[in-house]
Amino acid sequence: MSPDNRKHRGPGPRDHLLFTEELIKIMSQAAKDYCWLLDRNYTAKAALKLVGDHYKLRERQRTALDRVCQPQELVARVAAGELYMPEELKNQPIIIDGFNLLIILEAVLSGAPVFKGRDGLIRDISGIHGSYRKISETPKAIELTATFFKQYHAGTVLWVFDKPVSNSGRLAQLVKEIGRNNNISWETKLADQTDNKVAEANQIVISSDSQILARSKQWFNLISFLLNNKTIKSIWLIDIWKY
């Protein structure tokens, strides 16, 4: 699996200009307006255009806004299944939304901005668009995950990757290899409908997709835990809700 040409998922070339403190404060007000519309059943597409145009937001700012804003009804459904203590994972079966977890961790490790959602979940503003390539931070992201599950003595761990995404099979093999090297027993699976496979599983879910988590029985916010506990030392975390 050859690395991405950029070697890092990394920040966009203008992110340092798009996400200054002054502009984040503007995005904070935009988020309040966007959520107000979502709470009143406006479609996300129409509401985002209305708010984005009003505040003159650029494309990546709009993407960030869309990732961090959810209707309150969805936030409440997500919150209902959250486990707050990692000790609750001991001897419990785990299922991981593979691309979702890895891409966000890769973004964090490569210095890209990540954003705290209304639901408390961390999200990036990149995407794989049907094709995935390993980058320099991929092994580290997998190793961090292995270390966490070893430390808290999780039970069986299953990574699920989207089968239609190119290179998913190679990534699944890399996950297995790193697991063996770290003396952790986990499995990987390729699925045509990963969202349904993860959401409907009778296992504790690891994902930052609110649509999946709203349908899950139990889930754990792994990325927030890693960031809050300084497992990753240098991060660019943007919390527009603090303003």
C-alpha positions as CSV (number, residue, x, y, z in Angstrom):
1,M,0.0,0.0,0.0
2,S,1.9,3.1,-1.2
3,P,1.6,6.3,0.8
4,D,-0.4,9.3,-0.4
5,N,1.6,11.6,-2.6
6,R,1.4,14.3,0.2
7,K,2.6,11.7,2.7
8,H,0.4,13.4,5.3
9,R,-3.4,14.1,5.5
10,G,-2.4,17.5,7.0
11,P,-4.0,20.9,7.0
12,G,-5.1,22.6,3.8
13,P,-2.8,25.3,2.4
14,R,-5.1,28.1,3.7
15,D,-6.4,26.6,6.9
16,H,-4.2,28.9,9.0
17,L,-6.1,31.8,7.4
18,L,-9.6,30.2,7.4
19,F,-9.5,29.2,11.1
20,T,-8.1,32.1,12.9
21,E,-9.7,32.9,16.3
22,E,-11.6,35.8,14.8
23,L,-13.1,33.7,12.1
24,I,-13.8,30.8,14.5
25,K,-15.9,33.3,16.6
26,I,-17.9,34.1,13.4
27,M,-18.3,30.3,12.8
28,S,-19.6,30.0,16.3
29,Q,-22.4,32.3,15.6
30,A,-23.0,30.7,12.3
31,A,-23.2,27.3,14.1
32,K,-25.9,28.6,16.5
33,D,-28.0,29.8,13.5
34,Y,-27.4,26.5,11.6
35,C,-28.5,24.4,14.6
36,W,-31.5,26.6,15.1
37,L,-32.6,25.8,11.6
38,L,-31.8,22.1,12.0
39,D,-33.8,21.9,15.2
40,R,-36.8,23.2,13.2
41,N,-36.5,20.5,10.5
42,Y,-34.9,22.6,7.8
43,T,-32.9,20.3,5.5
44,A,-29.2,20.4,6.1
45,K,-28.4,21.4,2.5
46,A,-30.7,24.4,2.5
47,A,-29.8,25.5,6.0
48,L,-26.1,25.3,5.3
49,K,-26.4,27.4,2.2
50,L,-28.5,30.0,3.9
51,V,-26.1,30.3,6.9
52,G,-23.0,30.0,4.8
53,D,-24.0,32.7,2.4
54,H,-25.1,35.0,5.3
55,Y,-21.8,34.7,7.0
56,K,-19.8,34.6,3.8
57,L,-18.1,31.3,4.7
58,R,-15.6,29.6,2.5
59,E,-16.0,25.9,1.4
60,R,-13.8,24.4,4.1
61,Q,-15.5,26.5,6.7
62,R,-18.9,25.3,5.5
63,T,-17.6,21.7,5.6
64,A,-16.5,22.2,9.2
65,L,-19.8,23.8,10.2
66,D,-21.7,20.9,8.7
67,R,-19.5,18.4,10.6
68,V,-20.0,20.0,14.0
69,C,-23.7,20.8,13.8
70,Q,-26.5,18.3,14.5
71,P,-30.1,18.7,15.4
72,Q,-30.7,18.5,19.2
73,E,-32.9,15.4,18.7
74,L,-30.0,13.6,17.2
75,V,-27.6,14.8,19.9
76,A,-29.9,13.4,22.5
77,R,-30.2,10.0,20.8
78,V,-26.4,9.8,20.5
79,A,-25.9,10.7,24.2
80,A,-28.2,7.9,25.4
81,G,-25.7,5.2,24.5
82,E,-22.4,6.7,25.5
83,L,-20.0,5.0,27.9
84,Y,-17.9,7.5,29.7
85,M,-15.2,5.4,31.4
86,P,-12.7,3.3,29.5
87,E,-12.8,0.7,32.2
88,E,-16.3,-0.2,31.0
89,L,-14.7,-1.7,27.9
90,K,-13.0,-4.5,30.0
91,N,-13.7,-7.9,28.5
92,Q,-16.4,-6.4,26.3
93,P,-16.7,-7.0,22.5
94,I,-15.8,-3.9,20.4
95,I,-16.6,-3.0,16.8
96,I,-14.7,-0.2,15.0
97,D,-15.9,2.0,12.1
98,G,-12.5,1.5,10.5
99,F,-12.1,4.4,8.0
100,N,-13.9,6.8,10.3
101,L,-11.5,6.2,13.2
102,L,-8.3,6.0,11.2
103,I,-8.9,9.1,9.0
104,I,-9.6,11.3,12.0
105,L,-6.6,10.0,13.9
106,E,-4.4,10.5,10.8
107,A,-5.7,14.1,10.5
108,V,-4.9,14.8,14.2
109,L,-1.4,13.2,13.9
110,S,-0.5,15.2,10.8
111,G,-1.5,18.5,12.2
112,A,-4.8,19.1,10.4
113,P,-7.5,21.0,12.2
114,V,-10.2,18.8,13.8
115,F,-13.4,20.1,15.3
116,K,-15.6,19.3,18.3
117,G,-19.2,18.7,17.4
118,R,-22.4,19.7,19.2
119,D,-22.6,16.1,20.2
120,G,-19.1,16.2,21.7
121,L,-17.5,14.1,19.0
122,I,-14.3,15.0,17.1
123,R,-14.4,15.3,13.4
124,D,-12.0,16.2,10.6
125,I,-12.8,17.9,7.3
126,S,-11.1,15.5,4.9
127,G,-12.6,12.6,3.0
128,I,-11.5,9.5,1.1
129,H,-14.0,9.9,-1.9
130,G,-14.0,6.2,-2.8
131,S,-10.2,5.6,-2.6
132,Y,-7.9,5.3,0.4
133,R,-4.1,5.5,0.5
134,K,-1.9,4.9,3.5
135,I,0.0,7.9,4.7
136,S,2.9,8.4,7.1
137,E,0.7,8.6,10.1
138,T,-1.4,5.5,9.4
139,P,0.7,2.9,11.3
140,K,0.9,5.3,14.3
141,A,-2.9,5.7,14.3
142,I,-3.3,1.9,14.4
143,E,-0.7,1.5,17.1
144,L,-2.4,4.1,19.3
145,T,-5.6,2.2,19.0
146,A,-3.9,-1.1,19.8
147,T,-2.2,0.4,22.9
148,F,-5.5,1.7,24.2
149,F,-7.3,-1.6,23.9
150,K,-4.4,-3.4,25.5
151,Q,-4.3,-1.0,28.4
152,Y,-8.1,-1.3,29.1
153,H,-8.3,-5.0,28.5
154,A,-11.1,-4.9,25.9
155,G,-12.5,-8.2,24.7
156,T,-12.8,-9.1,21.0
157,V,-12.1,-6.2,18.7
158,L,-13.4,-6.1,15.1
159,W,-12.5,-3.5,12.6
160,V,-15.0,-3.0,9.8
161,F,-13.9,-1.3,6.5
162,D,-16.0,-0.3,3.5
163,K,-15.4,-3.0,0.9
164,P,-16.1,-0.7,-2.1
165,V,-13.3,1.7,-1.1
166,S,-10.2,0.9,-3.0
167,N,-7.2,-0.4,-0.9
168,S,-9.6,-1.4,1.9
169,G,-8.3,-5.0,1.7
170,R,-4.6,-3.8,2.0
171,L,-5.5,-1.6,4.9
172,A,-7.3,-4.5,6.7
173,Q,-4.1,-6.5,6.3
174,L,-2.0,-3.8,7.7
175,V,-4.2,-3.5,10.8
176,K,-3.8,-7.3,11.3
177,E,-0.1,-7.1,11.0
178,I,0.2,-4.1,13.5
179,G,-2.1,-6.0,15.9
180,R,0.2,-9.0,15.8
181,N,3.3,-6.9,16.3
182,N,1.6,-5.3,19.4
183,N,0.4,-8.6,20.8
184,I,-3.2,-7.8,20.4
185,S,-5.8,-10.1,18.9
186,W,-8.2,-8.4,16.7
187,E,-10.0,-9.1,13.4
188,T,-10.9,-7.1,10.3
189,K,-13.9,-7.4,8.0
190,L,-14.8,-5.8,4.7
191,A,-18.5,-4.9,4.4
192,D,-20.7,-3.4,1.6
193,Q,-22.8,-1.5,4.1
194,T,-20.4,-0.6,6.9
195,D,-22.8,1.8,8.6
196,N,-25.5,-0.8,9.1
197,K,-23.0,-3.5,10.1
198,V,-21.5,-1.3,12.8
199,A,-24.8,0.4,14.0
200,E,-26.7,-2.9,14.3
201,A,-23.9,-4.8,16.0
202,N,-24.3,-6.2,19.5
203,Q,-20.9,-4.7,20.5
204,I,-19.6,-1.5,21.8
205,V,-19.1,0.9,18.9
206,I,-16.1,3.1,18.1
207,S,-17.1,5.8,15.6
208,S,-17.6,9.5,15.3
209,D,-20.6,9.2,13.0
210,S,-23.6,10.4,14.8
211,Q,-26.0,8.6,12.5
212,I,-24.4,5.3,13.4
213,L,-24.2,6.1,17.1
214,A,-27.8,7.1,17.3
215,R,-28.7,3.5,16.3
216,S,-26.1,1.9,18.5
217,K,-26.8,0.3,21.9
218,Q,-23.5,1.5,23.5
219,W,-20.5,3.4,22.2
220,F,-17.2,5.0,23.4
221,N,-15.7,8.3,22.4
222,L,-12.2,7.0,21.8
223,I,-10.8,10.0,19.9
224,S,-11.9,12.5,22.6
225,F,-10.4,10.2,25.2
226,L,-7.0,10.1,23.5
227,L,-7.0,13.9,23.0
228,N,-8.2,14.7,26.5
229,N,-5.6,12.4,28.1
230,K,-2.7,13.9,26.1
231,T,-2.0,10.6,24.4
232,I,-1.4,12.7,21.3
233,K,0.8,15.6,22.4
234,S,0.3,18.3,19.7
235,I,-3.2,18.8,18.2
236,W,-5.1,21.5,16.4
237,L,-8.5,21.1,18.0
238,I,-11.1,23.8,17.2
239,D,-14.1,24.1,19.7
240,I,-16.5,26.6,18.2
241,W,-18.9,26.0,21.1
242,K,-16.7,27.7,23.7
243,Y,-17.6,31.2,22.3
